[in-house]
Amino acid sequence: MSTSKEQCDKVRNGGLAVKKQARITSKGQITVPHEIRRAMGVRPGDKLLFEKDGSGVRVRPVRTKSPFEKYRGIGSPGIRRGKKAVVRWVRELRGR
């Protein structure tokens, strides 16, 4: 099953409209064309949100926070962010 050119959604990329087609597999899967993935800023493993509205379907990336974001700030106060700061702090704890 393929879509017609009229059914392809437009993706804004630097002010230029980009139209690409994708084919739906028997399992309901699609491959998002490279140019569209790049314009959307998505990578393998990212999630996409499909929103149906009156004029059709919009597709946009789901932006999530880092899984560690919710733990930021619960550690010892005064430890700076970044790998070097954490390594320095651990060495101080170990007495090295």
N, C-alpha and C positions, 0 to 999 in steps of 0.2 A: 504494500500500500504506500503510495507516494503522495506528496502534496503538490498542488499547483503553485505556480509563481505568485498568484494572487493571494494564496493562503499563507505565504511565508511572512513571518514577522520581520519588522525592520529593527536593526540594532544600531544605535547611534555610536559612531566611532570617529571622534574628532570632527563632528559636524556632518559626516558623510553617512548616508543610509547604506546599510549592507544587507543584502538579501541572499540567503543560502537555503538550499533544500536539504531535507533529511528523510530517510526512509524508515518506517516503523517495522520492526521485525515481528515475527509471529508471537514473540514473548512480550511485545509492547515496548521494546527498547529502541532508543534512537542513538545515533552518534552525532554529537554536536560538532559541526565543522570547526576546523582549527581557527579560522579567522574570527568566528563568533566567540569561541572560547577565549581567544586572546583579547577581543574587544570587551568581554565581560570580566576578564581577570580571573577566570576559574582554572583550576588544575585538577588532575585526577584525585578523586576522593572528596572533592568539594560537593556541597549539596546545592540543588537548584529548586526554587519555589515556582510552581505553576499556579498562576492566578487567572481565573476565568472572570471576565467582566462582560459588559454589554457588547463590546466591539470585537471580542475574540479572547485569546489567551496570551497573557504576558508571562515571560520567563525571566527570572532574576536570581542572582546568586544569594544564598543565605550566608550572611556574615555572622560568624560566631566568635566569641571571645576565646582566648586560649584556655584550655582545660585547667591551667594552673592559676588563671586570673583570680578565681574566687578565693585562693589561699594567700594572695599577696597581702602582706602587712600583718599576718598573724604570727610571724616569727619574732625573733628578738629584735627590739627596736635598735636602730643605729646601724644595722647591716645595710650596706649600699647594694643597689641592684647590679647585676652583672656577674659573670663567671669568676673574674679575678677577685672581686670583693668577697664572694662566697668562699673561694679557695683560701684566701687570706684569713677569713674568720674561722674556718675549720682548722687551719694550722694553729691559730692562736688557742683554740679550744684544746687541741692535742698537746700544746706546750712545745711546739717546734719552732 
